[in-house]
């Protein structure tokens, strides 16, 4: 491997920023184009605004179709959109794909789309060499909801930062599914961890809708690859603001500690789909938290936006920089076993 090779995961923000500066200007119909911290694009077609999103699933192999539909729908919802249509590319590994396994993936894809009111409209499938596990890439289209377009740049100093559910839901469930044989857990605990993708779930569509209905939401972002720390940093960059976040206020999934410790994984840098970062007017924070609670969705007030450029994490009252993760912490498990 070359000494200057990049780690697995998202491109570093500084490198991506450089690439984005090289892009030509977009047309006036591109309402929201490419940018760091932006979950999807918004394009105007006459009087209609459509939301476009593409995202792959590369770590998960178990129930990959459910992950694909949910993760793409999450990013549509973060923009104030309603997921409607999906195209999918499935790359399946040569030598281990059978008619039965291919059919199982398609059946689960249909179930996931139906459950979320999404219409599967096309895509591409192939058996390909050079991969050891399935790879799925989704391209989803949505419409804008009644509250209009919401983008991370809408956050402003003084806004309250809320977090729904807890972290890291996706990382915990994925590790429990992919490395069950490596974990010293009783069967009941293991099954509970594996089912975290369904309960409380990695979908944040309800979290986003309820928050918008309950108060004035200025920005939303779902922390995925790179975990909560990366998600917060992306939102701060997009808004041009700083943050003060309090570690003790962040809700952590109880079973996560046992599982993540087995791989020396920091929960702040691990796949966090299922949680939603919401910035809102301080006067609306309690109403949003109460609306979540009434819907059975946990949440917490974890910090506030600031005018300073710094992203600060308070640990037991001590002011420290927000940790930076060059790769998602979950890669430690895949590189070790």
N, C-alpha and C positions, 0 to 999 in steps of 0.2 A: 504494500500500500504506500502511495506517495506521501511524503512528509507533510505536504500542504493539502492533503485531502480533507474534505469537509466531513463532519460527523453525520450520522444518520439523523434525519428529521428535517425540520424547516430550515430554509436558508437563514443565516444570521441576519438580523435586522439591518445592520450597517451595509452588508453586501446587497440585500434586497433593495434598500433605499437607493443605492447607486444604480442598480438596474432600472428601477422605476423612473429615475431622472432621465434615462436615455430614451424613454418611450416618447413617441410623437404625441402632440395634443389630441385629445378626443374630440368628437363632434358634439354639437350642442345637445343632441338627443341623449347623450350619455350623462345622466343625472348624477350617478355615483359610479366612478370608474375604479381602476386599480389603485390600491393604497394599503399601507401597513395598518393592521387592525380593522380593516373593513371586511365584514363577513360575507358580503355578496355585492353584486353590481345591480344598478337600477338603470333601465333604459326606457325612454319615452317613445311610444308609438302612437302618434296623434294625441288623443286625449287619455290614452291608457299608459300606465306605468307598470312594467314587468320587472320582477326581481330574478336574477340569474345566479346560480351557484354551482360550482363543481368541486368535488372533494373525493379523495380516494380512501379506501380502507386497506391498510397494509399490514398491520400487526395481527388483527383478529382473523382467525380461520373458522372458529365455531360461531355459527349464526351470523355470518358475515353480511347476509342480506339485510337483517334487522339493523345492524350497525350502519350500513350504507344509507338506508332510507332515513333513519333517525338523525344521523349526523348532518346530512345535507338539509333536511327540514329545519334543523336547529338554526342554521345560519340564515335561512330565509326568515324565520321568525324573529331573529335578532335585529333585522332591518325593518321590523314592523310589517312584515309580509305574511301571506298565507300560502303555504306550499300547495301546488296544484298538479304539476306534471313532472315526470321523471324519465330520463334516458340513462341507460346503464351499459357500461363496458365491463364484461367479466373476462379476466385472463386466468385460465385454469391450468394447473401444472401437468405437464406431460408425464405419463407413467402411473399416476395415482388417481386420475379422474376417470370415473366410470359413468355409465348411463344413469345409474341410481344416484350417485353423488351429485351429478349435474342437475337431475330432476329435483333433488331435495333443495338445492340452492334456488331454483326457479320457483318452487312451491312456496318457500319461505319468503321470497321476494314479493310474490303476489299477496301473501298474508300481511306483510308489513305495509305494503301500499294501501291495501283495503282498510287496515286498521287506522290509517292516518288520513284517509280520504284523498289519496294521491293516485293519479292515473298513470300507469306505465305506458309510454307512447313509443318506445323504440330503444335502440342501442346496438351493441355488438358483442359477440361471444366468440372465444377461440381457445383451443388447447395450445399452449405455447411452451417452448423450451426455455431453459435458463432460470426458472423460478421453482421454488420448493413448496410454496403455499399459494392459495388463491389470492388474487388482487382484484378489487372491485373499484370502479370509478363511476361516480354518479354525476349527472348534470341535471339540476332541478330548476324548474321555473315556477314562480309564484306571482301573486298579485299583491298590491299594497292594501293593507287593512284600513279600518276607519280612522285610525289615529295618525295616518300618514307615514312618511319615511322617517326612520330613526337611524342615525349614524353615530359612531363613536366620537366624532369631532363635535357633537352637540354638548358633550360634558363641559362644565365650566367650574372655575374655582368656587368652593363653598358647597358644591353638590355633595349629598350623602351617597356613599357607596354601600349598596346592599348585595348580599350573596344568597342565592336560594339553595335549598337542600344542604349539601355538605361536600367535602372533597376527600379523596379523589375517587368518585364513583366508578368511572370507566376503568381506570387503572386497576382498582381492586378486583372488579369483576373479571377483567381480562386475564389477570394473573391467576385468579382462581380457576379459570376455565383452561388456560393454556398450560399451567404448571401444577395441576391438582396433585400429581404424584410427588411433587417436591415439597408440599406444604404439610406440616404436622398439625392438621386440624381435624376435629371430629366431623363426622359426616353432616350433621345438622348445620354446623357453622360453615362448612365448605359450600353446601348447597345454597345457603343464604347469601354468601358472598358471590357465587356464580350468578344468582338471580338479581343482583343489584342493577343489572341493565334493564330490568323490568320493574323492580320495586326497590327504591323509589323511582328508578328509571333514568335513562340517559337522555330522554327527551326534555327540552325546556320550552316547548311550544306553549303549554299551559302557563308556565311561570311567566313568560313574556306577555301573553294576552292578559292575564290577571293584573300584572303590574301596570300595564298601560291603562286598563279600565279603572284602577284604583287611585292613580295619581299622575302627576306630570313627570313622565320619564324623559330624561334628556339624552341618554345613551344606554346601549346594551351591548354586551359582548359575551360570548360563551367561551370559557377557557378550555381549550382542547389540548393539542400537542404542546408540550412545554409546561402544562399545568397552570395553576392559578397565578403563579408569579409571572409567567410569560403573558398570560391573558391580561393581567393588570397593566403590565408594561406596554403592551400593544395599545390598549385603550388610552393610556397616558400619552403615548407618542401621537396617536391619531388626534387627540384633543388639544395637544400643546400644553397640557397641564401637568402638575405633579400630583402626588398622592401621599397621604399618611394612612397606613393600614396597621391594624392591631392584631397580632398573631393570636392572642388569647380569645378574640372574638370570632375567629374563623371556626365554623363547625366542621369537625373531622368525623368521617364515618368510623364507627367504633371498631369494626372488624379490620379496618385498613391497617391499623398499627401492627397487628400480628402478621399480616401478609407482606406488607412492604418491608418490614424489618428483616424478613428472610432474604431479601435481595439488596439490603442497604439502600433503599430508595427513599429520597426526601419527598414527602407528600406534596410539598409546594410546587414541585417540578414534574409531577406525574399526570398523565392524561386525566382531564377533569370534566369531560362531557357529563352532563346531567346537572351541573350547577350553572347558574346564570348571574353574571355581574350586571347590576342595574345602578345607574346613576340617576338621581332624582332630586327635586327640590326638597330641602330638609323638612319642610312642613308636611310633605307627603309621605315621608319614610314610614311612619307608624301605620298609616292607612294601608300601604302596600304590604307590610309585614303581616298585618291583621288579615288582609284579604288572602294572602298565601296560607296563613294558618287555618282559615276557615275552609280552604280547599284541601287541607291535609298536606301542604307543602311547607317544609321548614324554611327558615331564613334568618339572617342576622345582619345587623348594622356593623360593617367591618372597618369603615374608615370614611375619609372625605377627600375630595379633590382640593388641590391647593394651587396657588399662583406660582409657587416655586417649581423649578424644573426637576427637583429631586423626587424620587420614588422611595419613600421611607417605610420600613417595616419596624414597628415597635415590638420588642421581645421582652416581656415583663418590665416594661417601662424604659428599656434601653433602646435608643434610637440607632438603627442599623440600616444600611442600604438593602433594598429588595434584592434577594439572590437572583443571579442570572444563570440560566441553564443552557449550555450550548446544544444539548440534545435532551429529548424527553428522558426522564429518569427511568422509564420503563425499559429503555434499550439495555440497561444493565442486566436485566433478566434474560433478554434474548441473546446477548453476547456471551453470557456465562454458561447457559445450558443449551 
